[in-house]
Amino acid sequence: TTNHMKKFLIVGGLILSSVLAPVRAIAATFSQIVVYGDSLSDLGRAAAATSTLPAQFKFPAYDNGGGRFSNGPIWVEYLANRLGIATNPNTNFAIGGATTGTFNTGQTLSPSFVGIQQQVNPGNPAAEISDPNALYVIWGGANDYLAGTTTDPRVPVGNLTSEIATLIQTRQAKNILIFNLPDLGKLPSTRNDPTIAAGLDTLTLLHNTALAASIDSLSQANSSVKLSLLDVNSLFKQVVANPSIVGFDNATDGCLLVGCPNPDTYLFWDDIHPTTATHRLIGDLAFQAVSPTSVPEPMTMLGSLMAFGSAVAFKRKLKSSKLTDKELVESA
């Protein structure tokens, strides 16, 4: 469809800058996908942890997505499908409310609500997956800032760096995909308060800059490991600036909050989380990042149209970098 093609254009532009093309699904190149994170990657753990509680304590408060914090499948399901791997909730440890440390905004509801640190280091050997053929994924940090538990990006980035090092050193991880953060000051829940929005804009920039530098250092120290930093931030920026490029009508409001008739035209599902249409974009971006041998579908070469060239995603095995601090900020 026209809208589907538009969505591929922005993802292709973020990745390739000169060739915009959707990519066919490929045979599985990984044995499994192991995920650590928060509600953006939660396949139902938060819903299960609160399933017996009164309605006002259920987390999430809606069930349109079958326990997901969205109105349908999320990015990891789209990615697994594209890779030809079965989606396995048992290898997805992400749970809503998780910060990069041990705190979780839902921890008063159930002991199941843990931070990413406990997901990676559960203290239970049975839950510690060691598989050199797996794709490991970490996406976190939003709750550290949105919950107000930290205003120093060095803390969440330090946590993520330590967790990635654990996967490399003790879990035999050879392929790790790390997500940066979309602009937290542009969410439906934050964008209308100038002071809050400005502070979160800055924290997002500092977080992403520090994370890129940290991943670069880890890559230099672990040359046999492929570390891929996924630039979700640039994807969201492009959509917010021009929603119609991916067939969206609205990139500012939460569909659920305004009662929109067609969630597929909205960037956000609620006041924080993306719609399944947005998750598809993220899944496509992730697929491009981890499948360099994927085969482009035939389509017109549109490189001359790309203003997206400046937003090329970090789809690469990070190599030695000599970027200055100023260049790092500009690239974040």
RASUL-V961758 format. One record per backbone hydrogen bond with DSSP energy under -0.5 kcal/mol. NH is the residue of the N-H (numbers start at 1). CO is the residue of the C=O. If there is no record, write none. Layout:
# RASUL-V961758
nh=NH co=CO
nh=NH co=CO
This chain:
# RASUL-V961758
nh=5 co=1
nh=6 co=2
nh=7 co=3
nh=8 co=4
nh=9 co=5
nh=10 co=6
nh=11 co=7
nh=12 co=8
nh=13 co=9
nh=14 co=10
nh=15 co=11
nh=16 co=12
nh=17 co=12
nh=17 co=13
nh=18 co=16
nh=21 co=19
nh=24 co=295
nh=26 co=82
nh=31 co=133
nh=34 co=135
nh=35 co=33
nh=35 co=91
nh=36 co=137
nh=38 co=139
nh=41 co=38
nh=42 co=38
nh=48 co=44
nh=49 co=45
nh=50 co=46
nh=51 co=48
nh=53 co=50
nh=57 co=54
nh=58 co=54
nh=58 co=55
nh=66 co=63
nh=69 co=39
nh=70 co=68
nh=77 co=74
nh=78 co=74
nh=79 co=75
nh=80 co=76
nh=81 co=77
nh=82 co=78
nh=83 co=79
nh=84 co=80
nh=84 co=81
nh=85 co=80
nh=91 co=88
nh=92 co=89
nh=93 co=35
nh=93 co=91
nh=95 co=37
nh=98 co=95
nh=99 co=103
nh=105 co=97
nh=107 co=104
nh=109 co=106
nh=110 co=106
nh=113 co=110
nh=114 co=112
nh=115 co=102
nh=116 co=99
nh=117 co=101
nh=118 co=101
nh=119 co=115
nh=120 co=116
nh=121 co=117
nh=127 co=124
nh=128 co=125
nh=129 co=127
nh=131 co=129
nh=131 co=171
nh=134 co=131
nh=135 co=32
nh=136 co=134
nh=136 co=175
nh=137 co=34
nh=138 co=177
nh=139 co=36
nh=145 co=141
nh=145 co=142
nh=146 co=142
nh=147 co=143
nh=148 co=145
nh=149 co=144
nh=150 co=144
nh=153 co=151
nh=155 co=152
nh=156 co=152
nh=157 co=153
nh=158 co=154
nh=159 co=155
nh=160 co=156
nh=161 co=157
nh=162 co=158
nh=163 co=159
nh=164 co=160
nh=165 co=161
nh=166 co=162
nh=167 co=163
nh=168 co=164
nh=169 co=165
nh=170 co=166
nh=171 co=166
nh=171 co=167
nh=173 co=167
nh=176 co=226
nh=177 co=136
nh=178 co=176
nh=178 co=228
nh=179 co=138
nh=180 co=230
nh=184 co=182
nh=186 co=183
nh=187 co=184
nh=189 co=271
nh=190 co=187
nh=191 co=187
nh=193 co=190
nh=194 co=192
nh=197 co=193
nh=198 co=194
nh=199 co=195
nh=200 co=196
nh=201 co=197
nh=202 co=198
nh=203 co=199
nh=204 co=200
nh=205 co=201
nh=206 co=202
nh=207 co=203
nh=208 co=204
nh=209 co=205
nh=210 co=206
nh=211 co=207
nh=212 co=208
nh=213 co=209
nh=214 co=210
nh=215 co=211
nh=216 co=212
nh=217 co=213
nh=218 co=214
nh=219 co=215
nh=220 co=216
nh=221 co=217
nh=222 co=218
nh=222 co=219
nh=225 co=222
nh=226 co=174
nh=227 co=225
nh=228 co=176
nh=228 co=226
nh=229 co=227
nh=229 co=314
nh=230 co=178
nh=230 co=228
nh=231 co=229
nh=232 co=230
nh=235 co=231
nh=236 co=232
nh=237 co=233
nh=238 co=234
nh=239 co=235
nh=240 co=236
nh=241 co=237
nh=242 co=238
nh=245 co=242
nh=246 co=243
nh=247 co=244
nh=248 co=243
nh=249 co=265
nh=250 co=265
nh=255 co=253
nh=255 co=268
nh=256 co=269
nh=257 co=254
nh=258 co=254
nh=259 co=255
nh=260 co=255
nh=265 co=262
nh=266 co=263
nh=267 co=250
nh=268 co=253
nh=269 co=273
nh=270 co=273
nh=275 co=267
nh=279 co=275
nh=280 co=276
nh=281 co=277
nh=282 co=278
nh=283 co=279
nh=284 co=280
nh=285 co=281
nh=286 co=282
nh=287 co=283
nh=288 co=284
nh=289 co=285
nh=290 co=286
nh=291 co=287
nh=294 co=291
nh=296 co=294
nh=297 co=22
nh=302 co=300
nh=303 co=18
nh=305 co=302
nh=306 co=303
nh=307 co=305
nh=310 co=307
nh=311 co=308
nh=312 co=309
nh=313 co=14
nh=315 co=313
nh=316 co=314
nh=318 co=227
nh=318 co=316
nh=328 co=324
nh=329 co=325
nh=330 co=326
nh=331 co=327
nh=332 co=328
nh=332 co=329
